[in-house]
């Protein structure tokens, strides 16, 4: 899949989630301004796209995507809040994100913390309000199950577990491969698994296919993170919109430092090919999902 097609899908996802951006009004409008600054910062909208394409691949009707648009928006909000907090001085201390100054550089550290907290809560407001308005019992049950998946994948046994162990490992110099894989599974793969599983739930897939889609998400997520580690070594700062070499500068243990660049590249290709094979084996309908996986593997930013 070329960049033009990815941009087309991202544009479609953007139109789906745009109505759920918070309005910048009220005495607290500063917090909404900070939320929207990061939410609108030009991300690739990979996770909402994965939700749509998982739904389509497992037999969902493209005309029904608007049924779960609030969940696409909520997922992107949770992803965005995690980036706001990741960039904070107490965590990664990054000055740029997607080629723009990070949230705390524009709004200050305190407001950035509040904006991240607010965006996480706002995501659940959006989903719950949609569930309460849903007249169809089948769709309502699907939405409740999907929200539960997102809560688990984003919570203390998911993304936040990975962030916690990542932080703890930064305090030492002997991080093991087992610890690193836990971090990658939870911190990165969990929010790749979430949209794929949620899309499968919305499509009415059976338990076997939902479980296999979760495995696909794991493989894509690990491969995606290995590519991040690779790009931090050899990527273009201009294309990535942020400085490279930060892992080495911070003496951070990565898949590349443990396995070496060549082995990391080989493992990344092997995992991604396994994910593609699983997708081919269970596809019920035409979907861009396999091409998207291929695109992510070879991305340069």
C-alpha positions in Angstrom: 0.0 0.0 0.0 1.4 3.4 -0.9 1.3 6.6 1.1 -1.5 8.1 -1.0 -3.8 5.2 -0.1 -2.9 5.4 3.6 -3.6 9.1 3.5 -7.0 8.4 1.9 -7.8 6.0 4.7 -6.5 8.4 7.3 -8.7 11.1 5.8 -11.8 8.9 6.0 -11.0 8.0 9.7 -10.5 11.7 10.4 -13.9 12.5 9.1 -15.4 9.8 11.3 -13.8 11.0 14.5 -13.9 14.8 13.9 -17.4 15.2 15.4 -16.1 13.9 18.7 -13.4 16.5 19.2 -14.2 18.5 22.4 -15.5 22.1 21.8 -13.2 24.8 23.1 -15.5 26.6 25.4 -16.3 27.4 29.0 -14.0 28.6 31.8 -11.9 25.5 31.4 -11.5 25.9 27.6 -7.7 25.9 28.0 -7.8 22.2 28.7 -9.9 21.6 25.6 -7.4 23.7 23.6 -4.5 21.5 24.9 -6.5 18.3 24.2 -7.3 19.4 20.6 -3.7 20.5 20.0 -2.5 17.0 20.4 -5.6 15.3 19.0 -5.3 17.3 15.8 -1.5 17.1 15.5 -1.6 15.1 12.3 -1.3 11.5 13.4 -1.6 8.7 10.9 -4.8 7.5 12.6 -3.5 3.9 12.3 -5.6 2.6 15.2 -9.0 3.8 13.9 -8.0 2.5 10.5 -7.2 -0.9 11.9 -10.6 -1.0 13.6 -12.4 -0.2 10.3 -10.4 -2.7 8.3 -10.7 -5.5 10.8 -14.5 -5.0 10.7 -14.5 -5.0 6.9 -12.2 -8.1 6.6 -14.4 -10.1 8.9 -17.6 -9.4 7.0 -18.8 -6.1 8.4 -20.7 -3.8 6.1 -18.8 -0.6 5.2 -22.0 1.3 5.5 -22.1 0.4 9.2 -18.8 2.0 10.2 -20.6 5.1 11.5 -22.1 2.8 14.1 -18.8 2.6 15.9 -17.2 5.9 15.0 -17.4 7.1 18.6 -15.2 4.1 19.5 -12.7 5.0 16.8 -12.5 8.5 18.3 -12.2 7.1 21.9 -9.4 4.8 20.9 -7.5 7.7 19.3 -8.1 9.9 22.4 -6.6 7.2 24.6 -3.6 6.8 22.3 -3.2 10.6 22.2 -3.3 11.0 25.9 -0.6 8.4 26.3 1.6 10.4 23.9 1.0 13.6 25.9 2.1 11.9 29.1 5.0 10.0 27.4 6.5 13.3 26.2 6.5 14.9 29.7 9.8 15.8 31.4 9.2 13.1 34.0 8.9 10.4 31.4 10.6 10.7 28.0 11.2 14.5 28.1 10.6 15.0 24.3 10.4 18.4 22.7 8.8 17.4 19.4 6.0 15.1 18.4 5.0 14.7 14.7 7.1 17.6 13.8 5.4 20.0 16.3 6.4 21.1 19.8 5.0 18.7 22.3 2.0 19.6 24.4 3.9 20.6 27.5 6.2 22.8 25.4 3.2 24.8 24.2 0.8 24.7 27.2 3.2 24.0 30.1 3.7 20.8 32.1 0.7 21.2 34.4 -1.8 21.8 31.7 -0.4 18.9 29.6 -0.9 16.6 32.6 -4.5 17.8 33.0 -5.1 17.5 29.2 -3.9 13.9 29.2 -6.1 13.0 32.2 -9.1 14.8 30.6 -8.6 13.1 27.3 -8.6 9.6 28.9 -11.8 10.4 30.8 -13.4 12.0 27.7 -12.8 8.8 25.7 -15.0 6.9 28.1 -17.6 9.7 28.2 -17.9 9.4 24.4 -18.3 5.6 24.4 -20.8 5.5 27.3 -23.0 8.2 25.9 -23.1 6.4 22.6 -24.0 3.1 24.3 -26.8 4.8 26.3 -28.3 6.1 23.1 -27.9 2.8 21.1 -31.5 1.5 20.4 -30.4 -1.9 18.9 -29.6 -4.5 21.6 -27.2 -6.5 19.4 -25.1 -3.4 18.7 -25.4 -2.3 22.3 -23.9 -5.5 23.5 -21.2 -5.3 21.0 -20.3 -1.8 22.1 -20.2 -2.8 25.8 -17.9 -5.7 25.0 -15.7 -3.5 22.8 -15.4 -0.9 25.5 -14.3 -3.5 27.9 -11.6 -4.6 25.5 -10.3 -1.1 25.2 -10.4 -0.5 29.0 -8.3 -3.7 29.6 -5.8 -3.0 26.8 -5.3 0.6 27.9 -5.3 -0.1 31.7 -3.0 -1.3 34.4 -2.8 -4.8 32.8 -2.3 -3.4 29.4 -0.6 -0.2 28.1 0.0 1.2 31.6 1.6 -2.0 32.7 4.1 -1.7 29.8 4.8 2.0 30.7 5.4 1.1 34.3 7.9 -1.7 33.6 9.5 0.4 30.9 10.1 3.1 33.6 11.5 0.6 36.1 13.8 -0.8 33.5 15.2 2.6 32.7 16.5 2.7 36.3 18.9 -0.3 35.5 21.3 -1.4 32.9 20.5 -5.1 32.7 17.0 -5.2 31.2 16.3 -8.7 30.0 14.7 -9.7 26.7 11.8 -11.1 28.7 11.2 -7.7 30.3 11.6 -5.9 27.0 9.1 -8.2 25.3 6.6 -7.6 28.1 7.1 -3.8 27.6 6.5 -4.1 23.9 3.5 -6.4 24.3 1.8 -4.1 26.8 3.0 -0.6 25.9 2.7 -1.0 22.1 0.9 -4.1 21.0 -2.0 -3.7 23.4 -3.3 -0.6 21.5 -2.8 -2.4 18.2 -4.7 -5.5 19.5 -7.5 -3.3 20.8 -8.8 -1.9 17.4 -8.4 -5.3 15.7 -10.4 -7.1 18.3 -12.9 -4.3 18.6 -13.4 -4.4 14.8 -13.9 -8.2 15.0 -16.5 -7.8 17.7 -18.4 -5.2 15.7 -18.3 -7.5 12.7 -19.9 -10.3 14.8 -16.9 -12.6 14.4 -16.8 -15.8 16.4 -14.5 -16.4 19.4 -11.8 -18.2 17.4 -11.5 -15.4 14.9 -11.4 -12.8 17.7 -8.6 -14.7 19.4 -6.7 -15.0 16.2 -7.1 -11.3 15.5 -5.7 -10.6 19.0 -2.6 -12.7 18.0 -2.3 -10.7 14.8 -2.3 -7.6 16.9 0.4 -8.9 19.1 2.6 -9.7 16.1 2.0 -6.4 14.4 2.5 -4.5 17.7 5.9 -6.2 18.4 7.0 -5.8 14.8 5.9 -2.1 14.9 7.9 -1.4 18.0 11.0 -3.2 16.7 10.7 -1.0 13.6 10.6 2.0 16.0 13.8 0.8 17.6 15.4 0.4 14.2 14.3 3.8 13.0 15.7 5.4 16.1 19.1 4.0 14.9 18.9 4.6 11.2 15.8 6.6 10.5 15.5 10.1 9.0 14.8 12.9 11.5 13.1 14.9 8.7 10.7 12.1 7.9 10.0 11.1 11.5 9.4 14.7 12.7 11.6 14.1 15.8 15.2 13.5 16.8 16.6 10.1 16.2 19.3 8.5 18.3 17.5 9.2 21.6 17.6 5.6 22.7 21.4 5.4 22.4 21.8 8.9 24.0 19.7 7.8 27.0 21.5 4.4 27.1 18.1 2.7 26.7 17.9 -1.0 26.2 16.0 -1.8 23.0 15.4 -4.8 20.8 18.3 -3.6 18.7 20.7 -3.3 21.5 19.9 -6.8 22.7 19.7 -8.6 19.3 21.7 -6.3 17.1 20.4 -4.4 14.1 20.6 -7.2 11.5 18.8 -9.7 13.8 16.2 -7.1 14.7 15.4 -6.5 11.1 15.1 -10.2 10.4 12.8 -10.8 13.4 10.7 -7.9 12.4 10.1 -9.3 8.9 9.4 -12.8 10.3 6.8 -11.6 12.8 5.1 -9.4 10.3 4.9 -12.2 7.7 3.4 -14.5 10.3 0.7 -11.8 11.0 0.0 -11.5 7.2 -0.4 -15.3 7.0 -3.0 -15.3 9.8 -4.9 -12.5 8.1 -5.0 -14.3 4.8 -6.3 -17.5 6.5 -9.3 -15.8 8.1 -10.4 -13.1 5.7 -14.1 -13.2 4.9 -14.2 -10.1 2.7 -12.0 -7.6 0.8 -10.0 -5.4 3.1 -6.9 -3.2 3.1 -5.7 -4.8 6.3 -2.9 -6.9 4.9 -1.6 -4.0 2.8 -1.7 -1.8 5.8 0.4 -4.3 7.8 2.9 -4.4 4.9 3.0 -0.6 4.9 3.7 -0.4 8.6 6.5 -2.9 8.2 8.4 -0.8 5.7 7.5 2.7 7.1 10.3 5.1 7.4 8.7 7.4 10.0 
